[in-house]
Amino acid sequence: MSSSILILVFCFLLEVVLQLVWIVTDYRSLKEKIKWSLKPQTLLFSSVNLITGILLIITIIYLPLPRTLLDPLLIVIGLVVAVLGFIIASWAKLTMRKSWAPAEQPTIPNQENKLIISGPFRFSRNPIYLGVILLALGTCIALRSYLIFIVIIPIIKFYKASIVEENILEKKFGEPYLEYKNKVRRFI
């Protein structure tokens, strides 16, 4: 169990650092950030993250998966996937810089109005979503948690959100975005 706690702490730290990347690279005013963080959708997302973290702790303590000979391999694979997810999401956010905006607020003051197709966006139209999914999936694999099955929820949510965002980007950038969309996959 002590290795599970260390893995959980490590993955939690990845999540915290990812949140710090978001805070540091968010160019909106403090007032806009606070207003956005108090929206019901943002509060719901934060609550789901907190509840999932609590459930992870409960499942690794009280309801662990049976031990197998593959556990060390699963831990390594899970940690590699989690770190890869962290790197992809952070790289994408840093690549976007002032072009990033929350999906529900497609334009904000001081936002750069350019289509980003470099960095991780060469491989995925939604590398932030991909990174967050990989981080969650890797954490569940490394912890050998039954909660791996609920990773389908963010996959569905991010899939739906990506469709909405693609419609916004098609209207905003027109033909250049359509060309990009035809060349690069939605996730991987």
C-alpha positions in Angstrom: 0.0 0.0 0.0 2.9 2.4 0.7 3.9 2.3 -3.0 0.4 3.1 -3.9 0.4 6.2 -1.7 3.7 7.3 -3.3 2.3 6.8 -6.8 -0.8 8.7 -5.8 1.3 11.6 -4.4 3.4 11.7 -7.5 0.4 11.8 -9.8 -1.3 14.4 -7.6 1.9 16.5 -7.9 1.7 16.2 -11.7 -1.8 17.5 -11.5 -0.8 20.4 -9.3 2.1 21.4 -11.5 -0.3 21.2 -14.5 -2.7 23.5 -12.7 0.2 25.9 -12.0 1.1 25.9 -15.7 -2.4 27.0 -16.4 -2.4 29.7 -13.7 1.0 31.1 -14.8 0.2 31.1 -18.5 -3.3 32.5 -18.2 -3.1 36.1 -19.3 -6.6 37.1 -18.3 -7.0 39.6 -15.5 -7.4 38.4 -11.9 -11.1 39.5 -12.0 -11.7 37.4 -15.2 -9.9 34.4 -13.7 -12.0 34.5 -10.5 -15.2 35.0 -12.5 -14.4 32.0 -14.6 -13.4 29.8 -11.6 -16.8 30.6 -9.9 -18.9 29.5 -12.9 -21.0 26.4 -12.2 -19.3 24.4 -14.9 -15.8 25.1 -13.5 -17.0 24.4 -9.9 -18.5 21.1 -11.1 -15.3 20.1 -12.8 -13.3 20.9 -9.7 -15.8 19.0 -7.5 -15.6 16.0 -9.8 -11.7 16.1 -9.6 -11.9 16.3 -5.8 -14.4 13.4 -5.5 -12.4 11.3 -7.9 -9.2 11.9 -5.8 -11.1 10.8 -2.7 -12.4 7.7 -4.4 -8.9 6.9 -5.6 -7.6 7.0 -2.1 -10.6 4.9 -0.8 -10.2 2.3 -3.5 -6.4 1.9 -3.1 -6.8 1.5 0.7 -10.0 -0.5 1.0 -10.7 -2.0 -2.4 -7.4 -2.6 -4.2 -7.2 -4.8 -7.3 -5.8 -8.3 -6.6 -2.0 -8.4 -6.8 -0.4 -10.0 -9.8 3.1 -10.6 -11.2 2.5 -7.8 -13.7 2.1 -5.1 -11.0 5.6 -3.7 -11.4 5.1 -3.5 -15.2 1.7 -1.9 -14.8 3.1 0.7 -12.4 5.8 1.7 -14.8 3.4 1.8 -17.8 0.9 3.8 -15.8 3.6 6.3 -14.6 5.0 6.7 -18.2 1.5 7.3 -19.5 0.7 9.8 -16.7 3.9 11.8 -17.3 3.4 11.7 -21.1 -0.1 13.2 -20.5 1.3 15.9 -18.3 4.0 16.7 -20.9 1.5 16.9 -23.7 -1.0 19.0 -21.9 1.7 21.4 -20.6 3.4 21.7 -24.0 0.1 22.4 -25.7 -0.8 25.2 -23.2 2.6 26.7 -23.5 2.4 26.5 -27.3 -1.0 28.3 -27.3 0.2 31.2 -25.1 -2.2 34.1 -25.7 -4.3 32.2 -28.3 -5.9 30.0 -25.5 -9.3 30.8 -24.3 -11.9 28.8 -22.3 -14.2 26.9 -24.7 -17.2 28.7 -23.4 -15.5 32.1 -23.9 -14.0 31.8 -27.4 -12.7 35.4 -27.5 -11.4 37.4 -24.6 -9.5 40.8 -24.3 -5.8 40.7 -25.4 -6.3 37.3 -27.0 -4.1 36.6 -30.0 -6.3 35.6 -33.0 -4.2 33.0 -34.7 -4.6 29.3 -35.5 -2.0 27.2 -33.7 -0.8 24.2 -35.7 2.7 23.9 -34.3 4.1 22.0 -31.3 1.8 19.2 -30.2 -0.9 20.5 -32.5 0.9 19.0 -35.4 -0.1 15.6 -34.1 -3.4 16.2 -32.4 -6.1 18.9 -32.8 -6.8 18.6 -29.0 -3.6 17.8 -27.3 -4.7 19.4 -24.0 -7.7 17.0 -23.8 -5.4 14.1 -24.9 -2.9 15.0 -22.2 -5.5 15.2 -19.4 -7.0 11.9 -20.4 -3.6 10.2 -20.5 -2.7 11.7 -17.1 -6.0 10.3 -15.6 -5.6 6.9 -17.4 -1.9 6.6 -16.4 -2.7 7.3 -12.8 -5.4 4.7 -12.7 -3.2 2.1 -14.4 -0.2 2.8 -12.0 -2.5 2.6 -9.0 -4.3 -0.5 -10.4 -7.5 1.1 -9.5 -11.1 0.0 -10.4 -11.6 3.7 -11.2 -9.9 3.2 -14.6 -13.4 2.5 -15.9 -14.6 6.0 -15.1 -11.9 7.5 -17.4 -14.5 7.0 -20.1 -16.4 10.0 -18.6 -13.8 12.6 -19.4 -13.2 10.9 -22.8 -16.9 11.4 -23.7 -16.9 15.0 -22.2 -13.8 16.0 -24.1 -15.0 14.4 -27.3 -18.2 16.5 -27.1 -16.3 19.6 -26.1 -13.9 19.2 -29.0 -16.8 19.1 -31.5 -18.2 22.4 -30.1 -14.7 23.9 -30.2 -14.2 22.7 -33.8 -17.4 24.5 -34.9 -16.1 27.7 -33.2 -12.7 27.4 -34.9 -14.3 26.7 -38.3 -16.3 29.9 -38.1 -13.3 31.8 -36.8 -10.6 30.6 -39.2 -12.5 29.2 -42.1 -10.6 27.4 -44.8 -7.2 27.3 -43.1 -8.8 25.4 -40.1 -10.6 23.0 -42.5 -7.3 22.2 -44.2 -5.7 21.6 -40.8 -8.7 19.5 -39.6 -8.3 17.3 -42.7 -4.6 16.7 -42.0 -4.6 16.2 -38.2 -6.6 13.8 -36.1 -8.9 14.9 -33.3 -6.9 13.2 -30.6 -4.4 10.7 -31.8 
